């Protein structure tokens, strides 16, 4: 069974605000359905953002292929 996380839980786990999470959702970077795999993707978005990539560039990367930051 897939556990769906509340936005407050995701905010706590990622250090992002609920507003930032909704912004990423509106940009199509993550889905509103907050599952473990979506949480992994969100961590990737945050890592790429911290590396200096724009959200538009991150979206392009995710649209093209699966990203593995490991």
Number of C-alpha atoms within 10 A of each C-alpha: 3 8 9 14 16 13 17 13 13 21 16 12 11 15 11 14 14 15 11 12 21 16 13 18 15 12 13 15 22 22 17 17 15 18 16 14 12 18 18 12 19 22 15 18 22 17 13 16 14 10 9 11 14 13 17 11 13 18 17 12 12 16 12 8 8 9 13 7 8 4
